[in-house]
């Protein structure tokens, strides 16, 4: 009835029914807490462990595929003092979400493969990509995340991706500069006087 009142669903009794174009984008599914469909999804999301719930909520911020480092950029960033154990806990939570069929493991998108990465795998193998394909879980989970948090997750993931692309080259340049022996000017003057 609510769908017909809002003109998202058009029904001709005994003849046909149709969904209005773009109706799924305009319907606020998360506001239907009184239905079993949304209520059951909310119960499922609330029953998750805290790290799994955080992973799920962060994954709703990405419309396309995302990686574990994208999630880790907000919750356990290596620049914030996180350890490998924190990353392992996040990986375990992500694997549990896959097992529960909340998110899916997908192939890497073609845009994520740089020419140098297409021919060789990373130091520890290829990066796994995940995607949330369940529209209901995405909508209900996204309703639990504030807009400022959503922007923060996306920003942190973007910064982390850029750092991982550009930082290794810069660190190699810095190491090359540091490997050149530097003699301060005041030692040079003293050395010249001695000779």
Secondary structure, 3 states (H helix, E strand, C coil): CHHHHCCCEEEECCCEEEECCCHHHHCCHHHCCCCHHHHHHHHHHHCCCHHHHHHHHHHCCCCCCEEHHHHHHHHCCHHHCCCHHHHHHHHHHHHHHHHCCCCEEECCCHHHCCHHHHHCCECCECCCEEECCCHHHHHHHHHCCCHHHHHHHHHHHHHHHHHHHHHHHHHHHHHHHHHCCCCCHHHHHHHHHHC
